[in-house]
Amino acid sequence: MVDLNSYLVIGALLFSLGLFGVITRRNGVAVLMGVELILNAANVNFIAFARFGGMDFSGHVFALFVIVMAAAEAAVALAIILNIFNNLGTINIDEADQLKQ
Amino acid sequence: MVVFSKNLIYSAMALLFTLMGVAGLYVFLWADFIAVTQILIYVGGILVLIIFGIMLTHRITNVRLSHSSIQQGVGGAIVLVIFLGLTSMILKAPWYRATAVEPQETVRQIGRLLMIDYLLPFEVASVLLLAALMGAALLSRKVD
């Protein structure tokens, strides 16, 4: 029986894997992929509640907004990563600590 | 695979299949418009952008596209605890269930909601996109 709980568990799994990527990866682009996974987990939850939880089409609209925000975030993050690469010659985010005293 | 693979290109390909799978889930959840949007924007836009980023931030001579991870043990333990907590919470919580009927015209309903009930967030999202595009173009420009 596929119902709300299974979709929520899939969302939790996606979120956990994305969080794992964000906190363990050292490459900036890989961290960005983790963020995309987290946003997808949120979207799965929205659509699952739209289907099972009486949220109806508001869930769809919010999922659309999340997708738009993910696109904007990816563009800006990649611009920042390219700048870091041009200035420091690396995209290892552990080495981007020029602001540290 | 997205977070475990050593090779960054493999990670991107795994992300592609993950996004396709999520789009399939949307189809099962009666959200066909969201599924199509997911494929168009994520697979067609964001993933291409990410692969561009990978290509641009590695020198051509550097064939080693791999990269390392740090502290996988500690991170894995923390994430596992979070996942188990979330799962037990999900299975225990008394969710509100509504019996929905399968919608006939999703696009019309979404458009109606976007243009009437959620007009202000819609406009704010468009302004956000414009600002993000301008910011990205400004940031990635070569300094004169």
gemmi code that builds the backbone of each chain (N, CA, C; Angstrom):
import gemmi

chains = {
    "A": [
        ("MET", (0.845, -1.193, 0.000), (0.000, 0.000, 0.000), (0.882, 1.245, 0.000)),
        ("VAL", (0.780, 1.990, -1.037), (1.565, 3.217, -1.139), (0.707, 4.379, -0.648)),
        ("ASP", (1.105, 4.968, 0.450), (0.318, 6.098, 0.939), (1.260, 7.217, 1.362)),
        ("LEU", (0.740, 8.119, 2.160), (1.503, 9.319, 2.510), (2.839, 8.999, 3.155)),
        ("ASN", (2.854, 7.992, 4.054), (4.063, 7.735, 4.820), (5.236, 7.350, 3.930)),
        ("SER", (4.983, 6.548, 2.900), (6.107, 6.114, 2.077), (6.718, 7.294, 1.341)),
        ("TYR", (5.865, 8.211, 0.868), (6.424, 9.380, 0.191), (7.203, 10.255, 1.167)),
        ("LEU", (6.685, 10.356, 2.405), (7.409, 11.173, 3.381), (8.746, 10.545, 3.727)),
        ("VAL", (8.789, 9.196, 3.781), (10.071, 8.538, 4.081), (11.048, 8.752, 2.928)),
        ("ILE", (10.545, 8.707, 1.696), (11.423, 8.992, 0.558), (11.961, 10.406, 0.641)),
        ("GLY", (11.077, 11.342, 1.034), (11.536, 12.717, 1.205), (12.600, 12.828, 2.278)),
        ("ALA", (12.406, 12.118, 3.395), (13.390, 12.162, 4.477), (14.715, 11.564, 4.023)),
        ("LEU", (14.642, 10.489, 3.222), (15.866, 9.864, 2.716), (16.625, 10.820, 1.802)),
        ("LEU", (15.879, 11.470, 0.894), (16.525, 12.432, -0.004), (17.155, 13.558, 0.792)),
        ("PHE", (16.426, 14.034, 1.806), (16.959, 15.124, 2.623), (18.226, 14.703, 3.346)),
        ("SER", (18.223, 13.477, 3.905), (19.392, 13.029, 4.653), (20.599, 12.891, 3.738)),
        ("LEU", (20.381, 12.325, 2.531), (21.508, 12.174, 1.609), (22.045, 13.534, 1.172)),
        ("GLY", (21.117, 14.486, 0.935), (21.569, 15.814, 0.556), (22.358, 16.476, 1.659)),
        ("LEU", (21.887, 16.316, 2.899), (22.605, 16.897, 4.038), (23.981, 16.262, 4.177)),
        ("PHE", (24.036, 14.933, 3.960), (25.324, 14.240, 4.008), (26.283, 14.825, 2.976)),
        ("GLY", (25.762, 15.056, 1.757), (26.613, 15.644, 0.732), (27.091, 17.028, 1.110)),
        ("VAL", (26.187, 17.821, 1.696), (26.567, 19.197, 2.019), (27.651, 19.222, 3.088)),
        ("ILE", (27.544, 18.338, 4.100), (28.498, 18.467, 5.198), (29.771, 17.675, 4.976)),
        ("THR", (29.812, 16.734, 4.020), (31.045, 15.976, 3.868), (31.817, 16.309, 2.602)),
        ("ARG", (31.154, 16.855, 1.573), (31.885, 17.109, 0.336), (32.788, 18.318, 0.484)),
        ("ARG", (33.900, 18.303, -0.230), (34.809, 19.439, -0.175), (34.769, 20.247, -1.449)),
        ("ASN", (34.165, 19.697, -2.477), (34.085, 20.404, -3.748), (32.823, 21.278, -3.754)),
        ("GLY", (32.984, 22.533, -4.177), (31.847, 23.441, -4.147), (30.681, 22.969, -4.996)),
        ("VAL", (30.975, 22.439, -6.192), (29.900, 21.977, -7.066), (29.167, 20.798, -6.437)),
        ("ALA", (29.906, 19.923, -5.752), (29.262, 18.771, -5.118), (28.357, 19.218, -3.976)),
        ("VAL", (28.781, 20.253, -3.244), (27.921, 20.804, -2.199), (26.636, 21.335, -2.808)),
        ("LEU", (26.768, 21.978, -3.967), (25.589, 22.490, -4.670), (24.633, 21.356, -5.029)),
        ("MET", (25.180, 20.210, -5.450), (24.307, 19.069, -5.758), (23.548, 18.609, -4.517)),
        ("GLY", (24.228, 18.641, -3.357), (23.542, 18.273, -2.119), (22.386, 19.201, -1.820)),
        ("VAL", (22.584, 20.496, -2.078), (21.505, 21.462, -1.841), (20.325, 21.161, -2.763)),
        ("GLU", (20.630, 20.792, -4.019), (19.545, 20.450, -4.939), (18.747, 19.253, -4.423)),
        ("LEU", (19.459, 18.270, -3.855), (18.755, 17.103, -3.308), (17.819, 17.520, -2.177)),
        ("ILE", (18.292, 18.431, -1.317), (17.458, 18.862, -0.197), (16.201, 19.565, -0.699)),
        ("LEU", (16.369, 20.429, -1.723), (15.208, 21.131, -2.258), (14.224, 20.150, -2.886)),
        ("ASN", (14.761, 19.093, -3.525), (13.877, 18.091, -4.103), (13.099, 17.345, -3.033)),
        ("ALA", (13.760, 17.102, -1.889), (13.062, 16.436, -0.788), (11.882, 17.280, -0.325)),
        ("ALA", (12.109, 18.601, -0.202), (11.010, 19.487, 0.191), (9.884, 19.430, -0.825)),
        ("ASN", (10.247, 19.373, -2.110), (9.222, 19.324, -3.146), (8.409, 18.048, -3.082)),
        ("VAL", (9.082, 16.929, -2.834), (8.350, 15.661, -2.725), (7.335, 15.746, -1.589)),
        ("ASN", (7.759, 16.353, -0.470), (6.821, 16.486, 0.642), (5.632, 17.363, 0.261)),
        ("PHE", (5.892, 18.467, -0.418), (4.791, 19.355, -0.820), (3.782, 18.614, -1.673)),
        ("ILE", (4.293, 17.891, -2.675), (3.371, 17.229, -3.593), (2.649, 16.080, -2.885)),
        ("ALA", (3.345, 15.396, -1.966), (2.680, 14.309, -1.241), (1.531, 14.853, -0.396)),
        ("PHE", (1.767, 15.991, 0.257), (0.670, 16.562, 1.044), (-0.426, 17.109, 0.151)),
        ("ALA", (-0.048, 17.591, -1.041), (-1.079, 18.049, -1.967), (-1.974, 16.888, -2.379)),
        ("ARG", (-1.393, 15.691, -2.483), (-2.173, 14.551, -2.928), (-2.978, 13.926, -1.782)),
        ("PHE", (-2.309, 13.768, -0.611), (-2.960, 13.010, 0.465), (-3.491, 13.889, 1.588)),
        ("GLY", (-2.911, 15.078, 1.781), (-3.213, 15.824, 2.988), (-4.199, 16.951, 2.806)),
        ("GLY", (-4.897, 16.996, 1.692), (-5.887, 18.037, 1.524), (-5.304, 19.399, 1.227)),
        ("MET", (-4.039, 19.443, 0.796), (-3.424, 20.728, 0.476), (-3.758, 21.136, -0.961)),
        ("ASP", (-4.266, 20.216, -1.708), (-4.692, 20.433, -3.097), (-3.673, 21.196, -3.935)),
        ("PHE", (-4.106, 22.205, -4.643), (-3.195, 22.802, -5.617), (-2.254, 23.818, -5.013)),
        ("SER", (-2.485, 24.203, -3.753), (-1.500, 25.094, -3.120), (-0.145, 24.413, -3.046)),
        ("GLY", (-0.148, 23.101, -2.808), (1.111, 22.366, -2.779), (1.825, 22.428, -4.113)),
        ("HIS", (1.074, 22.313, -5.200), (1.696, 22.387, -6.519), (2.327, 23.758, -6.737)),
        ("VAL", (1.597, 24.809, -6.329), (2.116, 26.164, -6.545), (3.385, 26.385, -5.729)),
        ("PHE", (3.367, 25.878, -4.477), (4.567, 26.050, -3.666), (5.733, 25.262, -4.250)),
        ("ALA", (5.469, 24.089, -4.794), (6.540, 23.325, -5.431), (7.109, 24.094, -6.612)),
        ("LEU", (6.239, 24.779, -7.364), (6.735, 25.607, -8.471), (7.649, 26.705, -7.960)),
        ("PHE", (7.247, 27.346, -6.853), (8.098, 28.406, -6.306), (9.441, 27.845, -5.862)),
        ("VAL", (9.419, 26.644, -5.279), (10.688, 26.040, -4.843), (11.580, 25.774, -6.044)),
        ("ILE", (10.996, 25.314, -7.162), (11.807, 25.049, -8.353), (12.414, 26.338, -8.877)),
        ("VAL", (11.610, 27.418, -8.893), (12.132, 28.710, -9.359), (13.286, 29.162, -8.481)),
        ("MET", (13.098, 29.006, -7.160), (14.147, 29.429, -6.239), (15.408, 28.588, -6.420)),
        ("ALA", (15.237, 27.297, -6.700), (16.402, 26.438, -6.915), (17.175, 26.877, -8.143)),
        ("ALA", (16.450, 27.288, -9.189), (17.136, 27.748, -10.396), (17.953, 28.995, -10.101)),
        ("ALA", (17.341, 29.956, -9.406), (18.067, 31.182, -9.073), (19.277, 30.880, -8.209)),
        ("GLU", (19.086, 29.994, -7.236), (20.173, 29.656, -6.318), (21.318, 28.973, -7.053)),
        ("ALA", (20.990, 28.085, -7.992), (22.052, 27.391, -8.727), (22.862, 28.384, -9.555)),
        ("ALA", (22.164, 29.326, -10.205), (22.890, 30.299, -11.031), (23.842, 31.131, -10.188)),
        ("VAL", (23.341, 31.659, -9.067), (24.194, 32.511, -8.234), (25.329, 31.700, -7.618)),
        ("ALA", (25.034, 30.492, -7.153), (26.068, 29.686, -6.511), (27.166, 29.332, -7.509)),
        ("LEU", (26.788, 29.003, -8.746), (27.822, 28.676, -9.721), (28.658, 29.895, -10.069)),
        ("ALA", (28.022, 31.079, -10.106), (28.806, 32.295, -10.350), (29.819, 32.503, -9.233)),
        ("ILE", (29.377, 32.283, -7.985), (30.291, 32.459, -6.852), (31.417, 31.435, -6.923)),
        ("ILE", (31.074, 30.182, -7.283), (32.104, 29.144, -7.356), (33.121, 29.473, -8.445)),
        ("LEU", (32.629, 29.978, -9.594), (33.564, 30.365, -10.662), (34.474, 31.491, -10.203)),
        ("ASN", (33.919, 32.436, -9.441), (34.754, 33.525, -8.937), (35.815, 33.008, -7.981)),
        ("ILE", (35.412, 32.094, -7.083), (36.386, 31.514, -6.155), (37.484, 30.808, -6.935)),
        ("PHE", (37.070, 30.093, -7.995), (38.061, 29.371, -8.791), (39.014, 30.332, -9.481)),
        ("ASN", (38.473, 31.442, -10.002), (39.345, 32.402, -10.680), (40.305, 33.072, -9.720)),
        ("ASN", (39.840, 33.311, -8.487), (40.694, 34.050, -7.558), (41.684, 33.148, -6.841)),
        ("LEU", (41.255, 31.950, -6.463), (42.104, 31.103, -5.636), (42.695, 29.931, -6.397)),
        ("GLY", (42.151, 29.607, -7.570), (42.668, 28.471, -8.317), (42.194, 27.130, -7.801)),
        ("THR", (41.202, 27.126, -6.946), (40.673, 25.873, -6.426), (39.194, 26.057, -6.113)),
        ("ILE", (38.459, 24.941, -6.089), (37.082, 25.061, -5.619), (36.898, 24.233, -4.362)),
        ("ASN", (37.997, 23.941, -3.705), (37.893, 23.276, -2.414), (37.428, 24.303, -1.394)),
        ("ILE", (36.225, 24.082, -0.860), (35.653, 25.141, -0.030), (36.341, 25.250, 1.313)),
        ("ASP", (37.199, 24.265, 1.657), (37.949, 24.406, 2.901), (39.061, 25.444, 2.772)),
        ("GLU", (39.490, 25.681, 1.528), (40.604, 26.609, 1.337), (40.133, 28.025, 1.090)),
        ("ALA", (38.820, 28.211, 0.958), (38.295, 29.551, 0.728), (38.058, 30.239, 2.062)),
        ("ASP", (39.159, 30.498, 2.765), (39.032, 31.074, 4.101), (39.821, 32.370, 4.198)),
        ("GLN", (39.779, 33.152, 3.129), (40.560, 34.389, 3.122), (40.037, 35.392, 4.131)),
        ("LEU", (38.774, 35.292, 4.487), (38.212, 36.274, 5.412), (38.564, 35.952, 6.845)),
        ("LYS", (39.144, 34.758, 7.056), (39.460, 34.383, 8.429), (40.716, 35.128, 8.874)),
        ("GLN", (40.748, 35.526, 10.109), (41.901, 36.263, 10.621), (43.123, 35.371, 10.715)),
    ],
    "B": [
        ("MET", (24.477, 7.598, -4.533), (25.447, 7.747, -5.620), (25.852, 9.196, -5.801)),
        ("VAL", (24.878, 10.117, -5.667), (25.216, 11.524, -5.879), (26.251, 11.972, -4.875)),
        ("VAL", (26.125, 11.495, -3.654), (27.010, 12.001, -2.611), (28.173, 11.073, -2.321)),
        ("PHE", (28.187, 9.860, -2.877), (29.266, 8.937, -2.535), (30.307, 8.804, -3.635)),
        ("SER", (29.931, 9.098, -4.881), (30.830, 8.817, -5.986), (32.070, 9.702, -5.926)),
        ("LYS", (33.214, 9.114, -6.251), (34.456, 9.873, -6.241), (34.531, 10.802, -7.433)),
        ("ASN", (33.968, 10.359, -8.537), (34.073, 11.126, -9.770), (32.917, 12.109, -9.858)),
        ("LEU", (33.249, 13.368, -10.086), (32.224, 14.403, -10.050), (31.229, 14.261, -11.199)),
        ("ILE", (31.716, 13.799, -12.370), (30.814, 13.610, -13.496), (29.821, 12.486, -13.183)),
        ("TYR", (30.311, 11.431, -12.516), (29.400, 10.359, -12.116), (28.345, 10.892, -11.162)),
        ("SER", (28.756, 11.789, -10.261), (27.791, 12.391, -9.345), (26.709, 13.138, -10.113)),
        ("ALA", (27.134, 13.888, -11.132), (26.162, 14.654, -11.907), (25.199, 13.718, -12.626)),
        ("MET", (25.736, 12.600, -13.175), (24.842, 11.661, -13.865), (23.863, 11.013, -12.886)),
        ("ALA", (24.363, 10.697, -11.673), (23.471, 10.119, -10.668), (22.396, 11.116, -10.269)),
        ("LEU", (22.787, 12.401, -10.214), (21.796, 13.432, -9.908), (20.736, 13.499, -10.995)),
        ("LEU", (21.167, 13.318, -12.248), (20.210, 13.291, -13.360), (19.161, 12.217, -13.139)),
        ("PHE", (19.618, 10.986, -12.802), (18.640, 9.911, -12.645), (17.788, 10.111, -11.397)),
        ("THR", (18.374, 10.720, -10.350), (17.573, 11.021, -9.167), (16.444, 11.985, -9.496)),
        ("LEU", (16.781, 13.029, -10.274), (15.755, 14.012, -10.622), (14.684, 13.390, -11.490)),
        ("MET", (15.107, 12.496, -12.421), (14.108, 11.791, -13.241), (13.187, 10.954, -12.365)),
        ("GLY", (13.770, 10.282, -11.362), (12.955, 9.460, -10.479), (11.961, 10.287, -9.684)),
        ("VAL", (12.414, 11.458, -9.228), (11.503, 12.333, -8.487), (10.376, 12.806, -9.396)),
        ("ALA", (10.700, 13.079, -10.666), (9.650, 13.456, -11.616), (8.638, 12.328, -11.774)),
        ("GLY", (9.125, 11.084, -11.788), (8.207, 9.951, -11.848), (7.302, 9.885, -10.633)),
        ("LEU", (7.864, 10.189, -9.450), (7.043, 10.232, -8.231), (5.938, 11.276, -8.370)),
        ("TYR", (6.271, 12.435, -8.976), (5.255, 13.469, -9.148), (4.119, 12.968, -10.020)),
        ("VAL", (4.468, 12.189, -11.058), (3.413, 11.665, -11.919), (2.498, 10.753, -11.117)),
        ("PHE", (3.097, 9.924, -10.238), (2.255, 9.057, -9.420), (1.395, 9.845, -8.447)),
        ("LEU", (1.829, 11.062, -8.113), (1.076, 11.880, -7.153), (0.122, 12.839, -7.864)),
        ("TRP", (-0.223, 12.558, -9.097), (-1.186, 13.352, -9.868), (-0.697, 14.754, -10.148)),
        ("ALA", (0.593, 14.975, -10.168), (1.097, 16.325, -10.422), (1.862, 16.321, -11.732)),
        ("ASP", (1.143, 16.198, -12.833), (1.825, 16.046, -14.115), (2.546, 17.321, -14.527)),
        ("PHE", (1.915, 18.482, -14.240), (2.557, 19.741, -14.639), (3.871, 19.942, -13.890)),
        ("ILE", (3.859, 19.605, -12.584), (5.085, 19.754, -11.801), (6.151, 18.798, -12.323)),
        ("ALA", (5.736, 17.600, -12.742), (6.716, 16.641, -13.258), (7.378, 17.177, -14.518)),
        ("VAL", (6.584, 17.738, -15.412), (7.159, 18.276, -16.648), (8.062, 19.454, -16.341)),
        ("THR", (7.619, 20.308, -15.401), (8.453, 21.445, -15.022), (9.765, 20.986, -14.417)),
        ("GLN", (9.679, 19.925, -13.609), (10.887, 19.388, -12.984), (11.887, 18.949, -14.047)),
        ("ILE", (11.389, 18.206, -15.046), (12.311, 17.725, -16.080), (12.872, 18.890, -16.874)),
        ("LEU", (11.996, 19.856, -17.221), (12.464, 20.980, -18.040), (13.499, 21.803, -17.307)),
        ("ILE", (13.203, 22.179, -16.056), (14.065, 23.139, -15.372), (15.258, 22.446, -14.742)),
        ("TYR", (15.011, 21.358, -14.009), (16.133, 20.714, -13.335), (17.059, 20.037, -14.334)),
        ("VAL", (16.488, 19.131, -15.129), (17.342, 18.360, -16.026), (17.859, 19.229, -17.157)),
        ("GLY", (16.967, 20.093, -17.688), (17.385, 20.896, -18.825), (18.199, 22.112, -18.447)),
        ("GLY", (17.976, 22.635, -17.259), (18.650, 23.863, -16.893), (19.721, 23.689, -15.854)),
        ("ILE", (19.299, 23.271, -14.667), (20.221, 23.269, -13.534), (21.327, 22.249, -13.727)),
        ("LEU", (20.975, 21.072, -14.274), (21.997, 20.045, -14.413), (23.033, 20.443, -15.460)),
        ("VAL", (22.552, 21.054, -16.560), (23.501, 21.537, -17.568), (24.402, 22.603, -16.968)),
        ("LEU", (23.804, 23.472, -16.132), (24.583, 24.508, -15.454), (25.645, 23.883, -14.565)),
        ("ILE", (25.265, 22.831, -13.839), (26.211, 22.184, -12.923), (27.348, 21.537, -13.706)),
        ("ILE", (27.001, 20.890, -14.832), (28.058, 20.257, -15.623), (28.985, 21.307, -16.231)),
        ("PHE", (28.405, 22.448, -16.635), (29.239, 23.565, -17.063), (30.188, 23.980, -15.960)),
        ("GLY", (29.649, 24.055, -14.751), (30.492, 24.434, -13.618), (31.626, 23.455, -13.406)),
        ("ILE", (31.316, 22.153, -13.526), (32.373, 21.149, -13.366), (33.442, 21.329, -14.427)),
        ("MET", (32.996, 21.517, -15.683), (33.959, 21.630, -16.772), (34.802, 22.892, -16.630)),
        ("LEU", (34.175, 23.984, -16.199), (34.902, 25.250, -16.160), (35.866, 25.305, -14.994)),
        ("THR", (35.574, 24.566, -13.921), (36.427, 24.704, -12.758), (37.488, 23.622, -12.689)),
        ("HIS", (37.637, 22.840, -13.748), (38.753, 21.910, -13.808), (39.554, 22.231, -15.053)),
        ("ARG", (40.833, 22.298, -14.894), (41.659, 22.561, -16.064), (41.598, 21.367, -17.009)),
        ("ILE", (41.768, 21.677, -18.286), (41.649, 20.640, -19.300), (42.719, 19.571, -19.099)),
        ("THR", (43.903, 20.034, -18.693), (44.989, 19.076, -18.519), (44.771, 18.201, -17.294)),
        ("ASN", (43.940, 18.645, -16.410), (43.725, 17.904, -15.175), (42.651, 16.847, -15.426)),
        ("VAL", (43.081, 15.646, -15.756), (42.106, 14.606, -16.083), (41.476, 14.031, -14.829)),
        ("ARG", (42.076, 14.340, -13.694), (41.554, 13.750, -12.462), (40.400, 14.624, -11.976)),
        ("LEU", (39.180, 14.219, -12.321), (38.016, 14.994, -11.915), (37.507, 14.558, -10.550)),
        ("SER", (38.286, 13.770, -9.877), (37.786, 13.251, -8.604), (38.011, 14.281, -7.508)),
        ("HIS", (37.507, 14.003, -6.368), (37.655, 14.890, -5.233), (37.377, 14.055, -3.998)),
        ("SER", (37.838, 14.553, -2.899), (37.706, 13.755, -1.682), (36.591, 14.296, -0.805)),
        ("SER", (36.200, 13.472, 0.127), (35.234, 13.892, 1.130), (35.945, 13.907, 2.471)),
        ("ILE", (35.368, 14.628, 3.410), (35.980, 14.691, 4.729), (35.011, 14.155, 5.770)),
        ("GLN", (35.571, 13.545, 6.770), (34.826, 13.165, 7.966), (33.531, 12.436, 7.632)),
        ("GLN", (33.673, 11.420, 6.768), (32.463, 10.713, 6.371), (31.852, 9.944, 7.540)),
        ("GLY", (32.698, 9.492, 8.476), (32.164, 8.732, 9.598), (31.256, 9.572, 10.474)),
        ("VAL", (31.785, 10.719, 10.907), (31.001, 11.588, 11.788), (29.756, 12.091, 11.070)),
        ("GLY", (29.943, 12.569, 9.832), (28.811, 13.075, 9.069), (27.764, 12.004, 8.843)),
        ("GLY", (28.233, 10.788, 8.502), (27.290, 9.704, 8.283), (26.498, 9.379, 9.536)),
        ("ALA", (27.174, 9.373, 10.690), (26.470, 9.079, 11.941), (25.407, 10.133, 12.223)),
        ("ILE", (25.784, 11.411, 12.071), (24.822, 12.484, 12.344), (23.621, 12.377, 11.420)),
        ("VAL", (23.906, 12.165, 10.121), (22.822, 12.106, 9.151), (21.934, 10.890, 9.400)),
        ("LEU", (22.561, 9.770, 9.804), (21.770, 8.574, 10.093), (20.825, 8.830, 11.266)),
        ("VAL", (21.340, 9.503, 12.305), (20.479, 9.829, 13.454), (19.322, 10.710, 13.014)),
        ("ILE", (19.635, 11.712, 12.183), (18.572, 12.616, 11.719), (17.529, 11.848, 10.917)),
        ("PHE", (18.018, 10.932, 10.038), (17.081, 10.187, 9.192), (16.186, 9.275, 10.028)),
        ("LEU", (16.802, 8.593, 11.019), (15.986, 7.699, 11.848), (14.964, 8.496, 12.661)),
        ("GLY", (15.390, 9.663, 13.176), (14.443, 10.490, 13.911), (13.290, 10.942, 13.049)),
        ("LEU", (13.617, 11.388, 11.829), (12.563, 11.830, 10.914), (11.614, 10.692, 10.585)),
        ("THR", (12.183, 9.499, 10.332), (11.336, 8.382, 9.941), (10.399, 7.968, 11.068)),
        ("SER", (10.949, 7.904, 12.296), (10.072, 7.508, 13.402), (8.993, 8.563, 13.630)),
        ("MET", (9.379, 9.830, 13.449), (8.379, 10.891, 13.591), (7.296, 10.757, 12.534)),
        ("ILE", (7.713, 10.467, 11.293), (6.737, 10.350, 10.210), (5.786, 9.195, 10.469)),
        ("LEU", (6.349, 8.065, 10.942), (5.495, 6.890, 11.113), (4.564, 7.035, 12.304)),
        ("LYS", (4.935, 7.867, 13.280), (4.106, 7.990, 14.474), (3.063, 9.093, 14.372)),
        ("ALA", (3.367, 10.125, 13.582), (2.499, 11.304, 13.613), (1.126, 10.990, 13.030)),
        ("PRO", (0.079, 11.488, 13.635), (-1.273, 11.297, 13.092), (-1.560, 12.327, 12.022)),
        ("TRP", (-1.172, 12.028, 10.779), (-1.352, 12.996, 9.707), (-2.818, 13.171, 9.400)),
        ("TYR", (-3.131, 14.388, 9.022), (-4.491, 14.664, 8.552), (-4.637, 14.094, 7.141)),
        ("ARG", (-5.615, 13.260, 6.946), (-5.829, 12.678, 5.616), (-7.101, 13.248, 5.019)),
        ("ALA", (-6.995, 13.635, 3.802), (-8.177, 14.069, 3.070), (-8.362, 13.143, 1.879)),
        ("THR", (-9.572, 12.824, 1.601), (-9.827, 11.983, 0.440), (-9.998, 12.884, -0.773)),
        ("ALA", (-9.041, 12.797, -1.643), (-9.070, 13.643, -2.829), (-9.490, 12.819, -4.036)),
        ("VAL", (-10.106, 13.490, -4.953), (-10.426, 12.830, -6.219), (-9.381, 13.255, -7.239)),
        ("GLU", (-9.168, 12.415, -8.209), (-8.138, 12.721, -9.185), (-8.543, 13.928, -10.008)),
        ("PRO", (-7.693, 14.965, -10.022), (-8.069, 16.186, -10.729), (-8.026, 15.976, -12.242)),
        ("GLN", (-8.895, 16.687, -12.923), (-8.976, 16.518, -14.372), (-8.065, 17.489, -15.107)),
        ("GLU", (-8.000, 18.732, -14.650), (-7.215, 19.730, -15.383), (-6.315, 20.456, -14.389)),
        ("THR", (-5.115, 19.943, -14.221), (-4.232, 20.508, -13.210), (-3.694, 21.869, -13.636)),
        ("VAL", (-3.382, 22.007, -14.916), (-2.744, 23.244, -15.365), (-3.672, 24.426, -15.166)),
        ("ARG", (-4.974, 24.237, -15.471), (-5.931, 25.318, -15.298), (-6.030, 25.726, -13.840)),
        ("GLN", (-6.050, 24.737, -12.938), (-6.142, 25.070, -11.516), (-4.900, 25.798, -11.029)),
        ("ILE", (-3.724, 25.321, -11.476), (-2.483, 25.967, -11.043), (-2.416, 27.397, -11.548)),
        ("GLY", (-2.807, 27.597, -12.793), (-2.795, 28.949, -13.339), (-3.755, 29.868, -12.616)),
        ("ARG", (-4.931, 29.345, -12.284), (-5.905, 30.147, -11.550), (-5.346, 30.555, -10.186)),
        ("LEU", (-4.728, 29.583, -9.488), (-4.170, 29.897, -8.168), (-3.039, 30.917, -8.282)),
        ("LEU", (-2.182, 30.728, -9.303), (-1.029, 31.624, -9.448), (-1.469, 33.042, -9.741)),
        ("MET", (-2.524, 33.189, -10.528), (-2.914, 34.523, -10.955), (-3.875, 35.199, -9.985)),
        ("ILE", (-4.489, 34.442, -9.084), (-5.468, 35.055, -8.187), (-5.007, 35.002, -6.740)),
        ("ASP", (-4.810, 33.800, -6.223), (-4.516, 33.693, -4.795), (-3.057, 33.994, -4.487)),
        ("TYR", (-2.153, 33.588, -5.382), (-0.730, 33.719, -5.086), (-0.077, 34.709, -6.034)),
        ("LEU", (-0.769, 35.813, -6.318), (-0.224, 36.765, -7.286), (1.021, 37.452, -6.739)),
        ("LEU", (0.977, 37.855, -5.473), (2.137, 38.566, -4.907), (3.380, 37.672, -4.830)),
        ("PRO", (3.288, 36.422, -4.303), (4.478, 35.558, -4.351), (4.973, 35.294, -5.763)),
        ("PHE", (4.045, 35.252, -6.722), (4.443, 35.028, -8.111), (5.303, 36.179, -8.606)),
        ("GLU", (4.849, 37.414, -8.325), (5.627, 38.577, -8.773), (6.960, 38.646, -8.036)),
        ("VAL", (6.935, 38.340, -6.738), (8.183, 38.365, -5.976), (9.166, 37.339, -6.529)),
        ("ALA", (8.654, 36.175, -6.935), (9.534, 35.152, -7.503), (10.131, 35.626, -8.815)),
        ("SER", (9.343, 36.342, -9.617), (9.889, 36.831, -10.886), (10.974, 37.869, -10.638)),
        ("VAL", (10.745, 38.746, -9.644), (11.774, 39.736, -9.329), (13.024, 39.050, -8.800)),
        ("LEU", (12.822, 37.982, -7.987), (13.966, 37.224, -7.466), (14.777, 36.610, -8.597)),
        ("LEU", (14.077, 36.049, -9.596), (14.781, 35.456, -10.737), (15.584, 36.505, -11.489)),
        ("LEU", (14.954, 37.677, -11.690), (15.658, 38.742, -12.411), (16.899, 39.167, -11.651)),
        ("ALA", (16.742, 39.351, -10.326), (17.889, 39.774, -9.517), (18.974, 38.714, -9.537)),
        ("ALA", (18.583, 37.426, -9.477), (19.578, 36.360, -9.473), (20.315, 36.308, -10.801)),
        ("LEU", (19.581, 36.495, -11.909), (20.239, 36.477, -13.218), (21.241, 37.616, -13.338)),
        ("MET", (20.806, 38.833, -12.933), (21.720, 39.967, -13.027), (22.917, 39.756, -12.115)),
        ("GLY", (22.669, 39.262, -10.921), (23.774, 39.035, -9.995), (24.747, 38.003, -10.512)),
        ("ALA", (24.220, 36.932, -11.099), (25.098, 35.886, -11.617), (25.926, 36.410, -12.776)),
        ("ALA", (25.286, 37.185, -13.674), (26.026, 37.743, -14.806), (27.112, 38.694, -14.331)),
        ("LEU", (26.779, 39.483, -13.309), (27.756, 40.440, -12.787), (28.906, 39.730, -12.100)),
        ("LEU", (28.576, 38.676, -11.341), (29.614, 37.990, -10.569), (30.574, 37.235, -11.470)),
        ("SER", (30.036, 36.606, -12.527), (30.885, 35.731, -13.325), (31.584, 36.478, -14.450)),
        ("ARG", (31.379, 37.795, -14.527), (32.042, 38.565, -15.577), (33.515, 38.722, -15.255)),
        ("LYS", (34.319, 38.733, -16.289), (35.740, 38.979, -16.063), (35.942, 40.423, -15.617)),
        ("VAL", (36.801, 40.586, -14.619), (37.050, 41.929, -14.113), (37.922, 42.685, -15.109)),
        ("ASP", (37.456, 43.869, -15.475), (38.217, 44.650, -16.461), (39.471, 45.249, -15.816)),
    ],
}
model = gemmi.Model(1)
for chain_id, residues in chains.items():
    chain = gemmi.Chain(chain_id)
    for i, (resn, *xyz) in enumerate(residues, 1):
        res = gemmi.Residue()
        res.name, res.seqid = resn, gemmi.SeqId(i, " ")
        for name, pos in zip(("N", "CA", "C"), xyz):
            atom = gemmi.Atom()
            atom.name, atom.element = name, gemmi.Element(name[0])
            atom.pos, atom.b_iso = gemmi.Position(*pos), 0.0
            res.add_atom(atom)
        chain.add_residue(res)
    model.add_chain(chain)
structure = gemmi.Structure()
structure.add_model(model)
structure.setup_entities()
